[in-house]
């Protein structure tokens, strides 16, 4: 049967909390320090708010960082694999510096640097962070031009994204 959004409000909720996750077995006030998004698809303004969340320095623990999800087009598959390794190393360094919101962006692609497919990128980064045991310290926000359908967003969320900014689809509309 179809979902009943009125009577099954909790089950069909699209709210998501982004930010570091604490120990599920230990309840502390620090676990409440998260950002609540009413919908996992965010526009450019909401993304800018997240990226600049602690510019004033009044929200300790809410640092955001941005990583270019682009690779050199002159290379082949090895260039893509090398860039994925570089991105994972960049994110590890960001986590050490206290970054808790990582924006993976393919916005600045050009004829020399191609965007890494967002699903490949999200999966690679997510699994790297799981292997490093730092996945719960950071939220991944994907800023991508290759998302065109609801199914694409659902896949990215399933692969570990906390929010998605499909900037090209929004600009096209």
N, C-alpha and C positions, 0 to 999 in steps of 0.2 A: 504493500500500500504506500501511497505517497506520504511524505513527512508532513506533519501538521505543525507548522511553525508557531502557532499560537499556543497550543496545549503542550508542545514539546520544546519550549523556549530554551531550556538549559541544554538539551541535546543538540539543538540546531544553532546555538550561539556561535557567532563568528568573532567574538572578542578574543584577543590574545594579549598575553603579557610578554613584554620583551625586556631583556636585561639579564643580569646574572641570576642563576637559580641557586638557592642554598640547599642544604641537606634536608631532604623530605622528612626525616625523622626528628629533626631539631627545629623547633619553632622559635624564631627570634624576630625582633623588629626589623632587622636587616633584610629579611626575606620579603618584606613588603615594599622594598625600594625597587619597583619596576615601573615601566611605562605601559599603560593599558591602551591598546589600539582597538577601536570598535570594529575594524575590518582589516583583513590582512593585505589588501591592495591599497597602497598609499599613493597620493599624488606628489608632485614636485614640492609643494609647500610643506607637506607633512614630513617629507624626507629631509628638507632643509632644517626643519625644527629638530629632528633627531640628530642630524649631523652637527648642529650648533647648540646642542642641549646644555653644554657646560662651558660656553664661551666666557661667561662672567666669572666662572670659578666658584659659584655658590652651590653647586650640586656635586659634592665629592662622590666619586664612584660612578659617575655618569659620563665617562669619556667616550667619544666616538672617533672612529678612524675610517679612512676611505682607501680602498685598494683598487688599482686599475686592473681590470680583468681583460687585458689585451696581450696578444703575442705577436711576434715579428712575422710578417707574411713571407719574408724571404726564406725563412726556415721551413722545415717540414714537420712531421709529427714529433720529431725530437724537440723542436723549438717549443711546441705546445706543451709537451711533458716537462721540459725545463722550466717554462713559465709557471706551470702549476706548482712545481716544487718551490719556486721563488715566492709565489703568493702564500703558500703555507708557511714558509719561513718568515715572511713579513707579518703574517697574522700572529705567529708565535711571539715575535718581538713586541707587537702591539699589546698582546695580553700581558706580557711582563711589565709594560709601561702603564698598565691600568685601564686600557681601552676595553669597554664592555659592549659597544655597539660597532660592528664592522660592516661597512657598506662595500659590497663587491659591485663595481660599476664598469660597464662597457661603453659608457657614454662618449668617451673621447676617441673613438675609433676613427681611423683615416686610411689612406691608401698604403701606409707603411705598417700599421698595427691593426690587426683584425680582432674582433671580439671573440672571446672564448665562449662556446655555447654554455648558457647559464645552468642547464641541468647538469652537465659534466662538471662545471666549476663548483656548484653547490655540493654535489655528491663528494667530490674530491676533498674539498675543505672540511666538510662535515666529518668524513671518515678519518681524516688526518687529526682533527681535534679529538675525536673519540680515542684514537690510538695514543694521543699525548695526554689523555685524561684531563683535558681543559675545555671540553665541549660545554659544560654547564656554566662556564665563566663568561661566555660571550653569546650575543645574538647576531645572527647573520641576516642582513638586509640586502636584497638583491635589486640593483638598479640596472635594468636590461631592456634592450630593444627587441629581443626575439620572443617575447611573450605576446601572444595575440588572442588567446582564447582562455576561458575559465579553466579548462583542463590543464593548460600550461602552468597556471598559478597553483592549482592543486598539486601538480607534480613537484613543483619547487618547494611547497610547504611540506610535502611528504619526504622530500630529500633533505630537509633540515633548515629551510629558510623560515625566518620569523615573520618577515613582511616582504612584499614585492612592489617595486615601483616600475610598471611597464611604461616608461616615458614615451617611447615611440608610438605605442598604441594610443595613449592619451593625447599626444600631439596630433596624431592623424585624425582623431575624432574631432 
